[in-house]
Every structure is written in C-alpha cells, then in structure tokens.
Amino acid sequence: MRINDQEQFNKENVFGLGSANTVYAQYFIGNSYLNPLTEAGKCPVFLANVTFEPG
C-alpha cells in the first residue's frame, strides 16, 4: 500500500505506526518504523509491520 497523505494513512493503517526503526536503519534509505505484531519468545514466529516514510 502506498499512501503519501498522513491523514489517509492514519485511517487505513490497521497495524499502527510503531517506533522508529533505528536497529535496522542501516538497511534502509530514509526513515522507517517497526511495529511488532507478536511478542518475541511467546510466539514461534516473530511478525512485525514495517512502515516507510514517502520518498
């Protein structure tokens, strides 16, 4: 999904923005945000939503 309008993004993003993705920032150009969907250690699979700023 590609949305450049912040208001529209907030309406359509069911996962939430999450925290600044500083741990993996070296792998991305621009800012990204990581929102874990499962809790590490409590689920056999770690799932997360990654959101990228436009541009």
C-alpha distances in whole Angstrom, upper triangle without the diagonal:
4,6,10,12,13,14,11,9,13,13,9,9,12,13,14,14,17,19,19,19,22,23,21,21,23,20,18,18,17,17,15,15,16,16,18,18,21,25,26,29,29,26,27,23,21,18,16,12,12,10,11,12,11,14
4,7,9,11,13,11,9,12,13,11,11,14,15,15,14,17,19,19,19,22,23,21,20,22,20,17,16,15,15,14,15,17,17,20,20,24,27,28,32,31,29,30,26,24,20,18,14,13,10,9,10,8,11
4,6,8,9,7,6,10,11,9,10,13,15,14,13,17,19,18,19,22,24,22,21,23,22,18,17,16,15,14,15,17,18,21,21,25,28,29,33,32,31,32,28,26,22,19,15,14,11,10,9,8,11
4,6,9,8,7,11,12,12,12,16,17,16,14,17,19,18,19,22,24,23,21,23,22,18,17,14,14,14,15,18,19,23,23,27,29,31,35,35,33,34,31,28,24,21,17,16,12,10,8,6,9
4,6,5,6,9,10,11,12,16,17,15,14,18,19,19,21,23,26,25,23,26,25,21,20,17,16,16,16,19,20,23,24,28,30,32,36,35,34,35,32,29,26,22,19,17,14,13,10,9,12
4,6,5,6,9,10,10,14,15,12,11,15,16,16,18,21,24,23,21,25,24,20,19,16,15,14,14,17,17,21,22,25,27,29,33,33,32,34,30,27,24,21,17,16,12,12,10,10,13
4,5,5,6,9,10,13,15,13,13,16,18,19,21,24,27,26,25,28,27,24,23,20,18,18,17,19,19,22,22,26,28,31,34,34,33,35,32,29,25,22,19,18,15,15,13,13,17
4,5,5,6,9,12,14,13,13,17,19,20,22,25,27,26,25,28,27,24,23,20,19,18,17,19,19,22,22,25,28,30,34,33,32,33,30,28,24,21,18,17,14,15,14,13,17
4,5,5,6,9,11,10,10,13,16,17,18,22,24,23,22,25,23,20,20,18,16,14,14,15,15,18,18,22,25,27,30,30,28,30,27,24,21,18,14,14,10,11,11,11,15
4,6,6,8,10,8,8,12,15,16,18,22,24,23,23,26,25,22,22,19,17,15,14,15,14,17,17,21,23,26,29,29,28,30,27,24,21,18,14,14,12,13,13,14,18
4,6,8,11,10,12,15,18,20,22,25,27,26,26,29,28,25,25,23,20,19,17,18,17,19,19,22,25,28,31,30,28,31,28,25,22,19,16,17,14,16,16,16,20
4,6,9,9,11,15,18,19,21,24,26,25,24,28,26,23,24,22,20,17,16,17,15,18,17,20,23,26,29,28,26,28,25,23,19,17,14,15,13,15,15,15,19
4,6,6,8,11,14,16,17,21,22,21,21,25,23,21,21,19,17,15,13,13,11,14,13,17,20,22,26,25,23,25,22,20,16,13,10,11,10,12,13,14,18
4,6,9,11,15,18,18,22,23,22,23,26,25,23,24,22,20,17,14,14,11,13,11,15,18,21,24,22,21,23,20,18,14,13,10,12,12,15,16,18,22
4,7,8,12,15,15,19,20,19,20,23,22,20,22,20,17,14,11,10,7,9,8,12,14,17,20,19,18,20,17,15,11,9,7,9,10,13,15,17,21
4,6,9,12,14,17,19,18,19,22,21,20,21,19,15,13,10,9,7,10,10,13,16,18,22,21,20,22,20,17,14,11,8,10,9,12,14,16,20
4,7,9,10,14,16,16,16,19,19,16,18,15,12,9,6,7,6,10,11,15,17,19,22,22,21,23,20,17,14,11,8,8,7,9,10,13,17
4,7,8,12,13,14,14,18,18,16,18,16,12,9,6,5,4,8,10,13,14,16,19,19,19,21,19,15,13,9,8,8,8,11,12,16,19
4,6,9,11,12,12,16,16,15,17,14,11,9,5,5,6,9,12,15,15,16,20,20,20,22,20,16,15,11,11,10,10,12,13,16,19
4,6,9,10,9,13,14,12,13,11,7,6,4,6,9,12,15,17,18,18,22,23,23,24,22,18,16,13,12,10,9,10,11,15,16
4,6,6,6,10,10,10,12,10,7,5,5,5,9,11,14,16,17,16,20,22,21,22,19,16,15,11,11,8,9,10,11,15,16
4,6,5,8,10,10,12,11,9,8,8,9,12,14,18,19,19,18,21,23,23,24,22,18,17,15,14,12,13,12,14,17,18
4,6,8,9,11,13,13,12,10,10,10,13,13,17,18,17,16,19,21,21,21,19,16,16,14,14,12,14,14,16,20,20
4,5,6,7,11,11,10,9,10,9,13,14,17,18,18,17,20,22,22,21,19,15,15,13,13,11,12,12,15,18,18
4,5,5,8,8,7,7,9,10,14,16,19,21,21,20,23,26,25,25,22,19,18,15,15,11,12,11,12,15,15
4,6,8,10,10,11,13,14,18,19,22,23,24,22,25,28,27,26,24,21,20,18,18,14,15,14,15,17,17
4,7,10,11,10,13,13,17,18,21,22,23,21,24,27,25,25,22,19,18,16,16,13,14,12,14,16,15
4,6,7,7,11,12,16,18,21,23,24,23,26,28,27,26,23,20,19,16,15,11,11,9,11,12,12
4,7,8,12,15,18,21,23,26,27,26,30,31,30,30,27,23,22,19,17,13,12,9,10,11,9
4,7,10,13,17,20,22,25,26,26,30,31,30,31,27,24,22,19,16,13,11,8,7,9,8
4,7,10,14,17,20,22,23,23,27,28,28,28,25,22,20,16,14,10,9,6,6,9,10
4,7,10,13,16,19,20,20,24,25,24,25,22,18,16,12,10,7,5,4,6,10,11
4,7,10,13,16,17,17,21,22,21,23,19,16,14,10,8,6,5,6,8,12,14
4,6,9,12,13,14,17,18,18,19,16,12,10,7,6,5,7,9,12,15,17
4,6,9,11,12,16,16,15,17,15,11,9,5,5,6,8,12,14,17,20
4,6,7,9,12,12,12,14,11,8,6,4,6,9,11,15,18,21,23
4,7,9,13,12,10,13,10,8,5,5,7,10,13,17,19,22,25
4,6,9,8,7,9,8,6,6,7,10,13,16,20,23,26,28
4,6,6,6,9,9,7,8,10,13,15,18,22,25,28,30
4,6,6,8,8,6,9,10,14,16,19,22,25,29,31
4,6,7,9,8,12,14,17,20,23,26,29,32,34
4,7,9,9,12,14,17,20,23,27,30,33,35
4,5,7,9,12,16,19,22,25,29,31,34
4,7,10,13,17,19,23,26,29,32,34
4,6,10,13,16,20,22,26,29,30
4,7,10,13,16,19,23,26,27
4,7,10,13,17,20,23,25
4,6,10,13,16,19,21
4,7,10,13,16,18
4,7,10,13,15
4,7,9,12
4,6,9
4,6
4
